[in-house]
């Protein structure tokens, strides 16, 4: 499963993890992506959606 939202395009982000002694190492943050059945153009399709899009109502879930 890809770590990218099919609705908003949110994906993996990269940055630095900074320790107490201020040493830096690379770190990545993955979005909370769920695989859900949704209604797309009148048909039921399985898509990867982040939880922010699910909570905001941008996705019509299939029953």
Gaussian input, Z-matrix of N, CA and C with variables (Angstrom, degrees):
# hf/3-21g

backbone

0 1
 N
 C     1     B1
 C     2     B2     1     A1
 N     3     B3     2     A2     1     D1
 C     4     B4     3     A3     2     D2
 C     5     B5     4     A4     3     D3
 N     6     B6     5     A5     4     D4
 C     7     B7     6     A6     5     D5
 C     8     B8     7     A7     6     D6
 N     9     B9     8     A8     7     D7
 C    10    B10     9     A9     8     D8
 C    11    B11    10    A10     9     D9
 N    12    B12    11    A11    10    D10
 C    13    B13    12    A12    11    D11
 C    14    B14    13    A13    12    D12
 N    15    B15    14    A14    13    D13
 C    16    B16    15    A15    14    D14
 C    17    B17    16    A16    15    D15
 N    18    B18    17    A17    16    D16
 C    19    B19    18    A18    17    D17
 C    20    B20    19    A19    18    D18
 N    21    B21    20    A20    19    D19
 C    22    B22    21    A21    20    D20
 C    23    B23    22    A22    21    D21
 N    24    B24    23    A23    22    D22
 C    25    B25    24    A24    23    D23
 C    26    B26    25    A25    24    D24
 N    27    B27    26    A26    25    D25
 C    28    B28    27    A27    26    D26
 C    29    B29    28    A28    27    D27
 N    30    B30    29    A29    28    D28
 C    31    B31    30    A30    29    D29
 C    32    B32    31    A31    30    D30
 N    33    B33    32    A32    31    D31
 C    34    B34    33    A33    32    D32
 C    35    B35    34    A34    33    D33
 N    36    B36    35    A35    34    D34
 C    37    B37    36    A36    35    D35
 C    38    B38    37    A37    36    D36
 N    39    B39    38    A38    37    D37
 C    40    B40    39    A39    38    D38
 C    41    B41    40    A40    39    D39
 N    42    B42    41    A41    40    D40
 C    43    B43    42    A42    41    D41
 C    44    B44    43    A43    42    D42
 N    45    B45    44    A44    43    D43
 C    46    B46    45    A45    44    D44
 C    47    B47    46    A46    45    D45
 N    48    B48    47    A47    46    D46
 C    49    B49    48    A48    47    D47
 C    50    B50    49    A49    48    D48
 N    51    B51    50    A50    49    D49
 C    52    B52    51    A51    50    D50
 C    53    B53    52    A52    51    D51
 N    54    B54    53    A53    52    D52
 C    55    B55    54    A54    53    D53
 C    56    B56    55    A55    54    D54
 N    57    B57    56    A56    55    D55
 C    58    B58    57    A57    56    D56
 C    59    B59    58    A58    57    D57
 N    60    B60    59    A59    58    D58
 C    61    B61    60    A60    59    D59
 C    62    B62    61    A61    60    D60
 N    63    B63    62    A62    61    D61
 C    64    B64    63    A63    62    D62
 C    65    B65    64    A64    63    D63
 N    66    B66    65    A65    64    D64
 C    67    B67    66    A66    65    D65
 C    68    B68    67    A67    66    D66
 N    69    B69    68    A68    67    D67
 C    70    B70    69    A69    68    D68
 C    71    B71    70    A70    69    D69
 N    72    B72    71    A71    70    D70
 C    73    B73    72    A72    71    D71
 C    74    B74    73    A73    72    D72
 N    75    B75    74    A74    73    D73
 C    76    B76    75    A75    74    D74
 C    77    B77    76    A76    75    D75
 N    78    B78    77    A77    76    D76
 C    79    B79    78    A78    77    D77
 C    80    B80    79    A79    78    D78
 N    81    B81    80    A80    79    D79
 C    82    B82    81    A81    80    D80
 C    83    B83    82    A82    81    D81
 N    84    B84    83    A83    82    D82
 C    85    B85    84    A84    83    D83
 C    86    B86    85    A85    84    D84
 N    87    B87    86    A86    85    D85
 C    88    B88    87    A87    86    D86
 C    89    B89    88    A88    87    D87
 N    90    B90    89    A89    88    D88
 C    91    B91    90    A90    89    D89
 C    92    B92    91    A91    90    D90
 N    93    B93    92    A92    91    D91
 C    94    B94    93    A93    92    D92
 C    95    B95    94    A94    93    D93
 N    96    B96    95    A95    94    D94
 C    97    B97    96    A96    95    D95
 C    98    B98    97    A97    96    D96
 N    99    B99    98    A98    97    D97
 C   100   B100    99    A99    98    D98
 C   101   B101   100   A100    99    D99
 N   102   B102   101   A101   100   D100
 C   103   B103   102   A102   101   D101
 C   104   B104   103   A103   102   D102
 N   105   B105   104   A104   103   D103
 C   106   B106   105   A105   104   D104
 C   107   B107   106   A106   105   D105
 N   108   B108   107   A107   106   D106
 C   109   B109   108   A108   107   D107
 C   110   B110   109   A109   108   D108
 N   111   B111   110   A110   109   D109
 C   112   B112   111   A111   110   D110
 C   113   B113   112   A112   111   D111
 N   114   B114   113   A113   112   D112
 C   115   B115   114   A114   113   D113
 C   116   B116   115   A115   114   D114
 N   117   B117   116   A116   115   D115
 C   118   B118   117   A117   116   D116
 C   119   B119   118   A118   117   D117
 N   120   B120   119   A119   118   D118
 C   121   B121   120   A120   119   D119
 C   122   B122   121   A121   120   D120
 N   123   B123   122   A122   121   D121
 C   124   B124   123   A123   122   D122
 C   125   B125   124   A124   123   D123
 N   126   B126   125   A125   124   D124
 C   127   B127   126   A126   125   D125
 C   128   B128   127   A127   126   D126
 N   129   B129   128   A128   127   D127
 C   130   B130   129   A129   128   D128
 C   131   B131   130   A130   129   D129
 N   132   B132   131   A131   130   D130
 C   133   B133   132   A132   131   D131
 C   134   B134   133   A133   132   D132
 N   135   B135   134   A134   133   D133
 C   136   B136   135   A135   134   D134
 C   137   B137   136   A136   135   D135
 N   138   B138   137   A137   136   D136
 C   139   B139   138   A138   137   D137
 C   140   B140   139   A139   138   D138
 N   141   B141   140   A140   139   D139
 C   142   B142   141   A141   140   D140
 C   143   B143   142   A142   141   D141
 N   144   B144   143   A143   142   D142
 C   145   B145   144   A144   143   D143
 C   146   B146   145   A145   144   D144
 N   147   B147   146   A146   145   D145
 C   148   B148   147   A147   146   D146
 C   149   B149   148   A148   147   D147
 N   150   B150   149   A149   148   D148
 C   151   B151   150   A150   149   D149
 C   152   B152   151   A151   150   D150
 N   153   B153   152   A152   151   D151
 C   154   B154   153   A153   152   D152
 C   155   B155   154   A154   153   D153
 N   156   B156   155   A155   154   D154
 C   157   B157   156   A156   155   D155
 C   158   B158   157   A157   156   D156
 N   159   B159   158   A158   157   D157
 C   160   B160   159   A159   158   D158
 C   161   B161   160   A160   159   D159
 N   162   B162   161   A161   160   D160
 C   163   B163   162   A162   161   D161
 C   164   B164   163   A163   162   D162
 N   165   B165   164   A164   163   D163
 C   166   B166   165   A165   164   D164
 C   167   B167   166   A166   165   D165
 N   168   B168   167   A167   166   D166
 C   169   B169   168   A168   167   D167
 C   170   B170   169   A169   168   D168
 N   171   B171   170   A170   169   D169
 C   172   B172   171   A171   170   D170
 C   173   B173   172   A172   171   D171
 N   174   B174   173   A173   172   D172
 C   175   B175   174   A174   173   D173
 C   176   B176   175   A175   174   D174
 N   177   B177   176   A176   175   D175
 C   178   B178   177   A177   176   D176
 C   179   B179   178   A178   177   D177
 N   180   B180   179   A179   178   D178
 C   181   B181   180   A180   179   D179
 C   182   B182   181   A181   180   D180
 N   183   B183   182   A182   181   D181
 C   184   B184   183   A183   182   D182
 C   185   B185   184   A184   183   D183
 N   186   B186   185   A185   184   D184
 C   187   B187   186   A186   185   D185
 C   188   B188   187   A187   186   D186

   B1=1.4500
   B2=1.5240
   B3=1.3128
   B4=1.4579
   B5=1.5224
   B6=1.3172
   B7=1.4641
   B8=1.5232
   B9=1.3397
   B10=1.4509
   B11=1.5222
   B12=1.3219
   B13=1.4604
   B14=1.5256
   B15=1.3449
   B16=1.4610
   B17=1.5273
   B18=1.3389
   B19=1.4621
   B20=1.5246
   B21=1.3371
   B22=1.4650
   B23=1.5192
   B24=1.3295
   B25=1.4540
   B26=1.5155
   B27=1.3350
   B28=1.4674
   B29=1.5218
   B30=1.3375
   B31=1.4547
   B32=1.5141
   B33=1.3165
   B34=1.4533
   B35=1.5220
   B36=1.3365
   B37=1.4639
   B38=1.5199
   B39=1.3323
   B40=1.4489
   B41=1.5161
   B42=1.3218
   B43=1.4495
   B44=1.5103
   B45=1.3186
   B46=1.4493
   B47=1.5172
   B48=1.3426
   B49=1.4518
   B50=1.5232
   B51=1.3181
   B52=1.4571
   B53=1.5192
   B54=1.3422
   B55=1.4553
   B56=1.5300
   B57=1.3285
   B58=1.4590
   B59=1.5273
   B60=1.3358
   B61=1.4665
   B62=1.5226
   B63=1.3208
   B64=1.4628
   B65=1.5267
   B66=1.3328
   B67=1.4682
   B68=1.5265
   B69=1.3189
   B70=1.4640
   B71=1.5253
   B72=1.3137
   B73=1.4609
   B74=1.5212
   B75=1.3214
   B76=1.4581
   B77=1.5183
   B78=1.3307
   B79=1.4553
   B80=1.5085
   B81=1.3246
   B82=1.4595
   B83=1.5227
   B84=1.3153
   B85=1.4628
   B86=1.5160
   B87=1.3272
   B88=1.4594
   B89=1.5253
   B90=1.3269
   B91=1.4636
   B92=1.5258
   B93=1.3183
   B94=1.4591
   B95=1.5346
   B96=1.3362
   B97=1.4612
   B98=1.5208
   B99=1.3291
   B100=1.4566
   B101=1.5241
   B102=1.3266
   B103=1.4533
   B104=1.5231
   B105=1.3401
   B106=1.4621
   B107=1.5235
   B108=1.3270
   B109=1.4617
   B110=1.5214
   B111=1.3303
   B112=1.4525
   B113=1.5184
   B114=1.3221
   B115=1.4593
   B116=1.5227
   B117=1.3469
   B118=1.4581
   B119=1.5273
   B120=1.3269
   B121=1.4720
   B122=1.5352
   B123=1.3296
   B124=1.4532
   B125=1.5162
   B126=1.3280
   B127=1.4532
   B128=1.5242
   B129=1.3316
   B130=1.4588
   B131=1.5177
   B132=1.3392
   B133=1.4565
   B134=1.5233
   B135=1.3263
   B136=1.4574
   B137=1.5248
   B138=1.3346
   B139=1.4575
   B140=1.5214
   B141=1.3313
   B142=1.4556
   B143=1.5225
   B144=1.3401
   B145=1.4588
   B146=1.5211
   B147=1.3456
   B148=1.4617
   B149=1.5316
   B150=1.3239
   B151=1.4583
   B152=1.5258
   B153=1.3169
   B154=1.4630
   B155=1.5284
   B156=1.3369
   B157=1.4704
   B158=1.5251
   B159=1.3367
   B160=1.4625
   B161=1.5235
   B162=1.3361
   B163=1.4550
   B164=1.5200
   B165=1.3431
   B166=1.4591
   B167=1.5269
   B168=1.3303
   B169=1.4597
   B170=1.5125
   B171=1.3180
   B172=1.4677
   B173=1.5178
   B174=1.3388
   B175=1.4607
   B176=1.5318
   B177=1.3425
   B178=1.4646
   B179=1.5167
   B180=1.3395
   B181=1.4613
   B182=1.5195
   B183=1.3179
   B184=1.4712
   B185=1.5184
   B186=1.3042
   B187=1.4686
   B188=1.5035
   A1=109.00
   A2=115.93
   A3=119.28
   A4=110.66
   A5=116.17
   A6=121.81
   A7=109.44
   A8=116.67
   A9=121.49
   A10=109.19
   A11=115.61
   A12=120.91
   A13=109.30
   A14=116.50
   A15=121.03
   A16=112.28
   A17=118.25
   A18=121.52
   A19=111.07
   A20=117.05
   A21=120.07
   A22=113.25
   A23=118.48
   A24=121.18
   A25=114.55
   A26=116.99
   A27=120.00
   A28=109.06
   A29=116.30
   A30=120.84
   A31=111.75
   A32=115.26
   A33=122.19
   A34=110.34
   A35=116.12
   A36=121.37
   A37=108.62
   A38=116.45
   A39=122.01
   A40=110.28
   A41=115.28
   A42=120.54
   A43=110.40
   A44=116.56
   A45=122.33
   A46=110.49
   A47=115.52
   A48=121.45
   A49=106.12
   A50=116.41
   A51=121.28
   A52=108.85
   A53=116.46
   A54=121.34
   A55=110.05
   A56=115.41
   A57=120.66
   A58=111.31
   A59=116.53
   A60=120.94
   A61=111.98
   A62=117.32
   A63=125.90
   A64=113.49
   A65=116.69
   A66=120.44
   A67=107.44
   A68=117.07
   A69=121.31
   A70=111.13
   A71=115.24
   A72=121.73
   A73=107.24
   A74=116.28
   A75=121.11
   A76=111.03
   A77=116.18
   A78=122.92
   A79=108.33
   A80=116.54
   A81=120.27
   A82=109.17
   A83=115.55
   A84=123.28
   A85=108.31
   A86=116.17
   A87=121.41
   A88=109.19
   A89=117.76
   A90=119.39
   A91=110.76
   A92=115.53
   A93=121.32
   A94=107.65
   A95=115.50
   A96=122.00
   A97=108.98
   A98=115.54
   A99=122.20
   A100=109.40
   A101=116.34
   A102=121.80
   A103=107.97
   A104=116.96
   A105=121.33
   A106=110.28
   A107=114.53
   A108=120.41
   A109=107.25
   A110=116.35
   A111=120.71
   A112=109.81
   A113=115.41
   A114=121.53
   A115=108.39
   A116=116.33
   A117=122.57
   A118=107.51
   A119=116.76
   A120=123.28
   A121=111.75
   A122=116.84
   A123=121.40
   A124=114.59
   A125=119.37
   A126=121.99
   A127=109.74
   A128=115.20
   A129=120.50
   A130=109.16
   A131=115.07
   A132=120.50
   A133=108.34
   A134=117.42
   A135=122.10
   A136=108.40
   A137=116.67
   A138=121.08
   A139=109.98
   A140=115.60
   A141=122.38
   A142=108.53
   A143=115.99
   A144=121.34
   A145=108.83
   A146=116.86
   A147=119.77
   A148=108.60
   A149=115.90
   A150=120.69
   A151=111.84
   A152=118.14
   A153=120.36
   A154=110.62
   A155=117.13
   A156=120.67
   A157=111.03
   A158=117.48
   A159=120.27
   A160=110.92
   A161=116.69
   A162=120.44
   A163=112.36
   A164=117.42
   A165=120.23
   A166=112.41
   A167=117.50
   A168=120.50
   A169=114.14
   A170=117.73
   A171=120.85
   A172=112.12
   A173=117.19
   A174=122.29
   A175=108.95
   A176=116.76
   A177=121.53
   A178=107.68
   A179=116.21
   A180=119.88
   A181=111.35
   A182=116.28
   A183=121.79
   A184=109.31
   A185=115.99
   A186=120.86
   A187=110.13
   D1=130.43
   D2=179.42
   D3=-75.58
   D4=149.10
   D5=-179.48
   D6=-93.45
   D7=50.44
   D8=-179.99
   D9=-138.07
   D10=136.05
   D11=179.49
   D12=-77.90
   D13=132.20
   D14=179.35
   D15=-77.76
   D16=-14.12
   D17=-177.87
   D18=-92.30
   D19=-56.22
   D20=-174.83
   D21=-103.32
   D22=-12.24
   D23=178.37
   D24=82.33
   D25=11.72
   D26=179.42
   D27=-64.85
   D28=133.37
   D29=-178.04
   D30=-135.79
   D31=-163.93
   D32=-177.57
   D33=-69.23
   D34=140.19
   D35=177.55
   D36=-117.23
   D37=151.01
   D38=-177.78
   D39=-124.11
   D40=151.49
   D41=178.26
   D42=-170.83
   D43=-163.80
   D44=-179.37
   D45=-107.59
   D46=137.83
   D47=170.41
   D48=-96.96
   D49=120.31
   D50=-174.42
   D51=-107.06
   D52=123.14
   D53=-179.60
   D54=-82.22
   D55=177.79
   D56=179.84
   D57=-63.07
   D58=-34.82
   D59=178.27
   D60=-84.61
   D61=8.62
   D62=175.39
   D63=69.67
   D64=24.78
   D65=172.37
   D66=-82.38
   D67=140.40
   D68=-174.91
   D69=-110.70
   D70=138.74
   D71=171.96
   D72=-137.93
   D73=153.18
   D74=-177.21
   D75=-71.83
   D76=142.92
   D77=-178.38
   D78=-141.29
   D79=150.86
   D80=176.64
   D81=-127.17
   D82=147.32
   D83=177.26
   D84=-118.11
   D85=127.60
   D86=179.10
   D87=-104.84
   D88=139.95
   D89=176.94
   D90=-74.07
   D91=158.57
   D92=178.75
   D93=-82.21
   D94=94.23
   D95=-175.45
   D96=-105.08
   D97=128.65
   D98=179.43
   D99=-115.13
   D100=145.74
   D101=175.15
   D102=-93.41
   D103=114.34
   D104=-176.14
   D105=-129.04
   D106=155.40
   D107=172.74
   D108=-88.04
   D109=123.41
   D110=-177.10
   D111=-132.76
   D112=159.63
   D113=177.30
   D114=-88.96
   D115=114.04
   D116=-179.50
   D117=-122.14
   D118=116.27
   D119=-179.28
   D120=54.71
   D121=38.84
   D122=176.09
   D123=85.32
   D124=-5.26
   D125=179.21
   D126=-117.82
   D127=154.18
   D128=178.39
   D129=-83.98
   D130=130.27
   D131=-177.06
   D132=-142.51
   D133=147.14
   D134=177.53
   D135=-91.84
   D136=119.41
   D137=-178.03
   D138=-130.32
   D139=160.68
   D140=176.71
   D141=-96.31
   D142=121.27
   D143=-174.31
   D144=-131.31
   D145=137.57
   D146=175.49
   D147=-76.38
   D148=157.69
   D149=-174.88
   D150=-69.13
   D151=-23.90
   D152=177.18
   D153=-66.28
   D154=-39.70
   D155=177.08
   D156=-70.16
   D157=-34.36
   D158=177.79
   D159=-66.36
   D160=-44.25
   D161=-177.33
   D162=-70.42
   D163=-32.35
   D164=-176.92
   D165=-80.83
   D166=-10.87
   D167=177.24
   D168=87.14
   D169=20.37
   D170=178.56
   D171=-76.17
   D172=-11.77
   D173=-175.86
   D174=-120.49
   D175=131.82
   D176=173.62
   D177=-94.02
   D178=107.74
   D179=-178.28
   D180=-74.48
   D181=141.60
   D182=177.04
   D183=-84.49
   D184=147.69
   D185=-178.63
   D186=-105.13

